[in-house]
Amino acid sequence: MPVEIKMPQMGESITEGTVIKWFVSAGDPIKRDEPLFEISTDKVDTEIPSPASGYIAEVLVQVGETVPVDTLVCILTEEKPDPSELKNTSAAATGETAGAGEAASPALGAASEGEDKTWLSPAVRKLVREHGIDASEIQGSGEGGRLSRKDVLNYIESRKGSPSASAEGSGEEPVAIPGVDRVEPMSVMRRKIAEHMVHSKSTSPHVSTVHEVDFTDVDEFRKKHRAEWQERGVKLTYLPFLTQAVARALIAYPDLNASLIDDKIHYKGEVNIGLAVALENGLVVPVLHHADKLSIAEIAAGVSDLADRARNKTLKPGEVQGGTFTITNPGGFGTLIGTPIINQPQSGILCFGAVQKRVVVVPGTDSIGVRNMSYLTLTFDHRLIDGAVADQFMESIRRTIETVDCTLDK
């Protein structure tokens, strides 16, 4: 039986994905779990593995095309297909921008003899719409004169030197920007992140509250168990302790583990904490599921594993879905206080500032001492959460951190 491969949903708010690379071409053999293609969304750039072994019978979405979730992307068969029946071009596998090859077959949306030559692929249609172009003005290089994405891009480039095109009919000369020596298009991930951030700010009123937390006892706990931790192959950091404290606080204050959607509060039955991971060209938020049921050792192992696979682009769709709350950890880069943007449709996000030695009054005494301190900043949706509840939530986290009432397996 043929196996249909569809565009996966890499997060609840994700409605589409962009194919940025194929690792195979039509006719190629592939084994189960080998990388099939790479996609980009505002959540993640990741490689999608093959769900079965077989042969690539048909590639339906080209490199650079953005399609809705659940769109059929390619088809696998058990038997090697007849070369004369293959329905894709080498451009899909090599990562080239689809040009004339994009229009090489009716299966990919080409216009054959007698068909409507104005038909546009989804990627070309989107490009034409975004730039306000009349498609009839462009000479297509594809079969039957069909427009390819490359045709549209070339047309856009040719218009850049035209005053009338640059001024959009205003009659004004285009204005040069002093000091700019390079202009580059945004990557798919960066563009999606930008869209998601604007959407979040326009959806919910963001309010932030900052609390100072003493990590000295956690540091002592880390030193005491460091050798044991290393035997388990897990690096001992502060983040697992904070993650466990947040998970406990979310149980006590369920409004922070809820979402406001269409004037209804959706309380989540699970505590699934997203952990922002910085990448070279953006960030991704893999999710640690059922964090409230995990020990410190399990959280530490899970955090390390998710971060490594996020950077290696091997996260699975389910590992960026289902998040109910997010922690971002810019303290590793020296940040003291940050006010992050909420990851919709969640109601809060916690910023973990750098743990630094500071001179403070030692808790329970009137003495001055050097302690390992950090600023935790909660940004929350003020439609759903009042300031008092947010502060109680933060105090719950502070108490858990400062008492360190845990063991590695608790």
C-alpha positions, -999 to 999 in steps of 0.1 A, spaced: 0 0 0 13 35 -8 23 56 22 11 92 21 35 117 38 18 150 49 30 183 62 32 178 100 19 203 125 49 215 146 29 232 173 -7 241 182 -6 275 166 12 263 134 -10 262 103 16 258 76 51 248 69 78 255 42 98 228 26 134 240 26 153 209 16 147 174 2 171 146 10 157 123 -18 143 125 -53 116 105 -69 127 69 -74 152 69 -45 150 42 -19 146 52 17 146 34 50 124 40 80 135 69 102 160 82 76 157 120 69 131 126 42 128 164 40 134 195 61 108 220 69 107 255 85 81 271 107 81 298 134 86 270 159 114 250 144 136 241 115 136 203 116 142 172 95 112 150 90 121 113 91 104 87 68 77 68 86 84 36 66 109 20 42 102 20 5 107 41 -26 99 77 -34 71 75 -59 60 111 -61 71 145 -47 43 170 -45 58 200 -28 89 218 -41 117 235 -22 105 269 -11 68 261 -12 47 269 19 17 247 23 -10 241 50 -6 215 77 -18 180 65 -11 189 28 2 158 10 39 163 5 51 130 -11 42 93 -16 61 62 -8 56 28 -23 69 -7 -14 79 -14 -50 104 6 -70 84 28 -94 89 27 -132 112 56 -141 87 67 -168 61 73 -141 82 95 -118 66 128 -110 92 152 -97 123 170 -108 159 170 -94 153 205 -82 133 192 -53 162 171 -39 191 194 -46 176 224 -29 176 246 -60 150 272 -63 124 256 -85 125 272 -120 116 256 -152 117 222 -135 90 233 -111 66 233 -140 78 200 -155 48 179 -147 10 182 -143 14 166 -108 33 196 -97 8 220 -110 22 225 -145 1 237 -174 1 212 -202 -13 215 -237 -48 230 -236 -47 239 -198 -51 273 -183 -16 289 -185 -25 314 -158 -26 287 -131 -1 295 -103 14 272 -77 7 281 -41 42 295 -36 41 316 -68 6 329 -60 17 339 -25 48 357 -39 27 376 -65 2 386 -38 28 398 -13 45 421 -39 13 433 -55 23 421 -89 1 416 -120 11 380 -130 1 387 -166 30 411 -169 56 384 -164 69 361 -191 69 325 -177 97 301 -185 78 270 -176 60 245 -198 33 263 -217 45 297 -204 37 289 -168 52 311 -142 78 297 -118 89 312 -85 122 321 -102 104 340 -129 86 361 -103 118 368 -83 137 378 -114 108 402 -123 109 417 -88 147 422 -91 143 439 -124 118 464 -110 141 475 -82 159 500 -106 127 515 -118 117 548 -100 80 543 -108 80 507 -94 100 517 -63 78 547 -55 46 526 -62 32 552 -85 37 581 -61 59 600 -86 86 603 -59 122 592 -64 132 562 -42 150 572 -10 184 557 -3 191 547 33 225 560 44 249 535 58 232 504 45 257 482 26 238 449 25 201 439 23 192 403 28 158 386 28 146 371 61 148 334 65 116 314 67 121 308 104 129 345 112 99 357 92 76 332 110 90 342 144 84 379 136 48 372 126 42 351 157 56 378 180 35 405 165 4 383 168 12 376 205 16 413 214 -17 422 196 -36 393 212 -29 397 249 -19 426 272 16 417 285 25 426 321 58 416 338 68 411 375 104 406 387 114 385 418 149 379 432 156 343 441 185 329 462 200 298 445 228 293 471 213 261 485 207 248 450 243 254 442 254 235 473 230 206 463 246 206 428 281 204 442 271 176 465 256 155 438 278 165 408 297 132 406 265 111 408 250 133 381 280 129 358 277 91 362 242 94 347 257 113 318 238 145 326 253 179 332 242 195 364 227 229 359 203 253 376 176 249 350 161 215 361 156 229 396 137 259 383 117 237 359 106 215 388 97 245 409 77 260 380 59 227 374 48 225 411 37 262 410 16 255 379 -4 228 398 -10 253 427 -19 282 404 -38 266 374 -46 300 357 -9 301 347 -14 267 331 -45 278 311 -53 296 279 -80 323 272 -96 314 238 -128 331 225 -138 344 260 -134 309 275 -107 297 299 -92 264 288 -75 247 319 -49 222 308 -49 187 323 -12 183 319 18 204 329 40 205 297 68 231 299 83 246 268 121 253 271 133 280 246 165 269 229 187 294 210 197 284 175 221 300 151 193 317 131 165 318 156 150 298 184 129 267 190 107 257 220 107 219 226 83 207 252 90 187 283 58 168 288 44 159 322 71 179 339 52 178 373 56 140 374 93 140 367 123 138 392 151 163 390 173 136 373 145 130 347 140 167 341 178 172 337 181 143 312 150 155 293 162 191 291 196 181 278 182 157 252 156 182 239 182 209 236 207 187 218 181 174 193 167 210 187 202 221 176 206 189 155 172 194 138 160 160 149 130 170 170 98 151 163 65 169 158 51 158 191 81 174 209 71 209 200 34 204 207 13 205 238 32 232 257 12 248 285 39 272 299 73 284 287 107 290 303 134 310 285 169 310 299 190 340 285 210 341 317 235 319 300 243 348 278 246 372 308 211 386 308 199 397 343 163 407 336 142 401 305 106 407 295 99 379 269 68 377 247 42 351 255 41 320 234 5 320 223 -20 306 233 -2 302 267 -9 327 295 27 331 308 64 328 302 92 329 327 126 345 320 156 330 340 183 356 345 220 349 352 228 334 386 255 357 400 272 362 434 258 393 451 261 408 486 228 404 503 213 400 538 215 363 546 179 348 550 168 345 586 197 367 599 208 403 601 241 394 586 255 404 552 269 376 530 277 366 495 249 346 479 241 331 445 212 353 433 190 354 402 162 376 389 132 357 376 108 377 354 72 365 347 54 379 318 17 371 319 -16 377 301 -34 403 321 -67 394 306 -66 362 326 -42 367 354 -42 394 380 -10 408 395 -17 393 429 -20 358 414 12 363 394 31 373 425 18 344 445 29 321 417 64 336 417 66 333 455 58 297 453 87 292 429 110 311 452 101 290 482 107 258 464 141 269 451 153 282 484 143 252 504 156 226 480 134 198 494 143 174 467 166 145 458 178 134 424 150 109 422 121 129 436 
